[in-house]
Amino acid sequence: MNAEHLGQGDKKRPVCIFCPTELPPGKGNKPEHILLNALGGRKSTRVADCSKCNSEFGSGIDSTLTDEVASFRAVFGLRSGDGELPPAIRNAPSSVGPINLLGDGTPKQRNKPFTVEAIDDQMSVKFQVSSLSELARLRTY
């Protein structure tokens, strides 16, 4: 058998793994992250899928998966493959009311745990806490 019968004589370009589109040589194709960038993926390839399929997956399933793991990333402060902190999670429920969970995992109370009201010539301060120890922690002199 000669090389042509084994397919070695063909210099066919790679084909998209999702459709029959031949992939362009060189850098004519969008890079595809092997592991989703939002999950910390840094490696990419240009010989797996065509730009059209890459865009469709990027705006579809990849986007949905990125949204689904956002809270996990925020809680653990997991950076993306390009080093970005995860997006903050806003208005997460907690025992002290809604909080914002920053990208580095730091919780920030959304509302102040107290209200101040002027009554006649005096001020009234009301605390919203879940325990006496939390009240003690908030009290300053």
C-alpha positions in Angstrom: 0.0 0.0 0.0 1.2 3.5 -0.7 0.8 6.5 1.5 -2.2 7.8 -0.6 -4.3 4.8 0.3 -3.6 5.3 4.0 -4.8 8.9 3.8 -1.3 10.3 4.4 -1.1 11.8 1.0 -4.2 14.0 1.7 -3.3 17.4 3.2 -6.9 18.1 4.3 -7.5 20.8 6.8 -9.1 19.9 10.1 -12.9 20.0 10.3 -15.1 21.5 13.0 -16.1 18.9 15.6 -19.7 20.2 15.5 -20.3 20.8 11.8 -18.6 19.9 8.5 -16.9 23.3 8.1 -13.2 23.1 7.3 -11.1 25.2 9.7 -8.9 27.9 8.1 -5.2 27.6 8.5 -3.2 29.7 10.9 -5.0 32.3 13.1 -8.1 32.6 10.9 -10.3 31.0 13.5 -11.4 32.2 16.9 -9.6 30.5 19.8 -11.7 27.9 21.7 -11.0 27.5 25.4 -10.4 23.9 26.2 -11.7 24.5 29.7 -14.2 27.4 30.0 -12.4 30.6 30.8 -14.8 31.3 33.7 -13.6 28.0 35.3 -10.0 29.1 35.1 -9.2 27.7 31.6 -6.1 29.3 30.1 -5.4 26.9 27.2 -7.1 27.4 23.9 -7.0 25.8 20.5 -7.9 27.0 17.0 -8.4 23.5 15.6 -11.4 22.2 17.4 -14.4 24.2 16.2 -15.3 26.9 13.6 -15.8 30.5 14.6 -19.6 30.2 14.0 -20.0 27.2 16.3 -17.6 28.8 18.8 -19.8 31.9 18.9 -23.0 29.9 19.2 -21.7 27.9 22.1 -20.2 31.0 23.7 -23.5 32.9 23.7 -25.5 29.7 24.6 -24.3 26.9 26.8 -20.9 28.5 27.8 -22.7 31.6 28.9 -25.3 29.6 30.9 -22.5 27.5 32.6 -20.6 30.7 33.4 -23.7 32.1 35.1 -24.3 28.9 37.0 -20.8 28.8 38.5 -20.7 32.5 39.3 -21.7 32.1 43.0 -19.3 29.2 43.4 -16.5 31.3 42.0 -17.4 34.3 44.2 -17.6 32.2 47.4 -14.1 30.7 46.8 -12.6 33.8 45.0 -11.7 31.7 41.9 -10.2 33.8 39.1 -10.9 33.2 35.5 -8.3 31.9 33.1 -7.3 35.5 32.2 -7.0 36.4 35.9 -10.2 38.3 36.4 -12.1 38.1 39.7 -15.5 36.6 39.5 -18.5 39.0 39.3 -20.1 40.2 42.5 -23.3 38.5 43.6 -25.8 41.1 44.5 -28.7 40.8 47.0 -27.8 37.3 48.3 -30.1 36.3 51.2 -28.5 36.1 54.6 -29.6 36.1 58.3 -28.9 39.8 58.5 -30.7 40.8 55.3 -29.5 41.0 51.7 -25.7 41.1 51.2 -23.5 41.6 48.2 -20.8 38.9 47.8 -17.7 40.6 46.3 -15.6 38.8 43.7 -12.9 38.0 46.3 -15.5 36.3 48.5 -15.9 39.2 50.9 -19.5 39.6 52.0 -20.7 43.2 52.3 -24.0 44.0 54.1 -26.3 45.7 51.6 -28.3 47.6 54.2 -27.1 49.0 57.4 -28.0 46.8 60.3 -29.7 49.8 62.1 -32.0 52.7 61.5 -31.9 56.1 63.1 -35.0 58.2 63.7 -35.5 61.6 65.2 -38.3 61.6 67.8 -38.9 65.0 69.3 -35.6 66.1 70.7 -34.1 62.7 70.9 -32.7 60.1 68.5 -33.9 56.5 68.3 -31.6 53.8 67.0 -33.0 50.4 66.1 -30.7 47.5 65.4 -31.7 44.5 63.2 -29.5 41.6 64.4 -29.9 37.9 64.6 -28.2 37.4 67.9 -26.8 39.3 71.0 -23.3 38.5 69.9 -23.9 40.2 66.6 -25.3 43.2 68.5 -22.1 43.3 70.7 -19.9 43.1 67.6 -21.7 46.2 66.0 -21.6 48.3 69.2 -18.8 50.8 69.3 -17.9 53.4 71.9 
